[in-house]
Amino acid sequence: MGSSAAASAPGRRKVALYLALLTLQYGAQPLISKRFVRQGVIVTSLVLAIEIAKVICAVILLVAEGSLKKQFNDWSIIKSLTASGLPAAIYALQNSLLQISYKNLDSLTFSILNQTKLLFTAFFTYLILGQKQSPKQIFALTLLIVAAVLLSIGESSSKGSGGGNSDYVLLYGIIPVTVASVLSGLASSLCQWASQVKKHTSYMMTIEMSFIGSMCLLASTSRSPDGEAMRKHGFFHEWTLLTVVPVLMNAVGGILVGLVTTYAGGVRKGFVIVSALLVTALLQFIFDGKPPSLYCLIALPLVMTSIFIYQKYPYVDRKKKD
C-alpha cells in the first residue's frame, strides 16, 4: 500500500525520470571522479564539499517549489532527530565499517557481500513499513543478486585475491561488510518510513542528514590524518576547477537518492545501483575503449528481466482484492 501510494503521488513518469537520472549519475560518477579528482585531494574536504553542495541544492529546490518558509516554520529539532538523526548515524557507522572491510577483503568478496544489502532492504521495508513482496518479486530480487555477483566477478577478474590470516579477515573483513549491509538496509527503510509515514520531505531530510554528517566529519578532523593534512595544506589542497564537477554530480545524486527512496522505495534503489554498474561498463567502452566482460553481457538480460518482473508483479493483498 505504501509503495503504490508513493508511486502515484508524483506520477509514474516522474518516478521513472528519478530512477533513470540516478542510474546515470551512479554509472557516470566513478569515471568523472577518476578524471577530475587528483590523487592528492583530501578525502574529507571532498566529502564536506559534497554535503554542503547537497544542502545548497536542496534549499534551491525548496525555494523553487515555494515551500522553504513553510518547511522551516514546521521544523523542530525533535522532529528532525526522529526522522533524520538515526539514519544519519547509521550511515556514518556503515561507511566506517565499509572502509575497514575494503582494506581487508579482496574486491570480489567485498562486492558480493555488499550486494546482500538489497535483501536486507527488502526485509526491513517489510518489518518497518509492512511492505510485502510477492513471490515473483522475491524471484526478481534473486535474479538481481545473481546479476550483481556476476558483475562483481567481472570487475574483479583481473585482480588477484588478497591473502591473510583467516580469523583476521573474518573479524576485520567479512563481519564489518555484512554488518554494513544490514545497516544499509535499515537506514534506507528508516528514510522511506520518515518520508512516507512521517511526511518528512526528501529535501529536508537531505539538509538534515548532510548537516549531521558534516558535523561528525568536522569533529573527526581534530584527530584524523585528513584533519592534519587540511591544517597543513589547506582545505582545497590539489583542487582544480574541474574538481567541482564530481562534487556537484555527487550532490545531485544525493538529492535523487532521497527522491527515489521517497517515491519508489529503498528496494528499487537497489535495482538502480546494479543497473548503474552496467552503465559504467558501457561508458568505459565508449570513452576508454574497454569492452564489457562476458559476465557483464550475461548480467544485462538478468537485470532487465528482474526489473520487468519486479514492476509487473507487485504484491496484491487478496483480502483487499476480494
C-alpha positions, 0 to 999 in steps of 0.5 A, a space after each residue: 500500500 505504501 509503495 503504490 501510494 508513493 508511486 502515484 503521488 508524483 506520477 509514474 513518469 516522474 518516478 521513472 525520470 528519478 530512477 533513470 537520472 540516478 542510474 546515470 549519475 551512479 554509472 557516470 560518477 566513478 569515471 568523472 571522479 577518476 578524471 577530475 579528482 587528483 590523487 592528492 585531494 583530501 578525502 574529507 574536504 571532498 566529502 564536506 564539499 559534497 554535503 554542503 553542495 547537497 544542502 545548497 541544492 536542496 534549499 534551491 529546490 525548496 525555494 523553487 517549489 515555494 515551500 522553504 518558509 513553510 518547511 522551516 516554520 514546521 521544523 523542530 529539532 525533535 522532529 528532525 532527530 526522529 526522522 533524520 538523526 538515526 539514519 544519519 548515524 547509521 550511515 556514518 557507522 556503515 561507511 566506517 565499517 565499509 572502509 575497514 572491510 575494503 582494506 581487508 577483503 579482496 574486491 570480489 568478496 567485498 562486492 558480493 557481500 555488499 550486494 546482500 544489502 538489497 535483501 536486507 532492504 527488502 526485509 526491513 521495508 517489510 518489518 518497518 513499513 509492512 511492505 510485502 513482496 510477492 513471490 515473483 518479486 522475491 524471484 526478481 530480487 534473486 535474479 538481481 543478486 545473481 546479476 550483481 555477483 556476476 558483475 562483481 566477478 567481472 570487475 574483479 577478474 583481473 585482480 588477484 585475491 588478497 591473502 591473510 590470516 583467516 580469523 583476521 579477515 573474518 573479524 576485520 573483513 567479512 563481519 564489518 561488510 555484512 554488518 554494513 549491509 544490514 545497516 544499509 538496509 535499515 537506514 534506507 527503510 528508516 528514510 522511506 518510513 520518515 518520508 512516507 509515514 512521517 511526511 518528512 520531505 526528501 529535501 529536508 531530510 537531505 539538509 538534515 542528514 548532510 548537516 549531521 554528517 558534516 558535523 561528525 566529519 568536522 569533529 573527526 578532523 581534530 584527530 584524523 590524518 585528513 584533519 592534519 593534512 587540511 591544517 597543513 595544506 589547506 582545505 582545497 589542497 590539489 583542487 582544480 576547477 574541474 574538481 567541482 564537477 564530481 562534487 556537484 554530480 555527487 550532490 545531485 545524486 544525493 538529492 535523487 537518492 532521497 527522491 527515489 527512496 521517497 517515491 519508489 522505495 529503498 528496494 528499487 534503489 537497489 535495482 538502480 545501483 546494479 543497473 548503474 554498474 552496467 552503465 559504467 561498463 558501457 561508458 568505459 567502452 565508449 570513452 576508454 575503449 574497454 569492452 564489457 566482460 562476458 559476465 557483464 553481457 550475461 548480467 544485462 538480460 538478468 537485470 532487465 528481466 528482474 526489473 520487468 518482473 519486479 514492476 509487473 508483479 507487485 504484491 496484491 493483498 487478496 483480502 483487499 482484492 476480494 
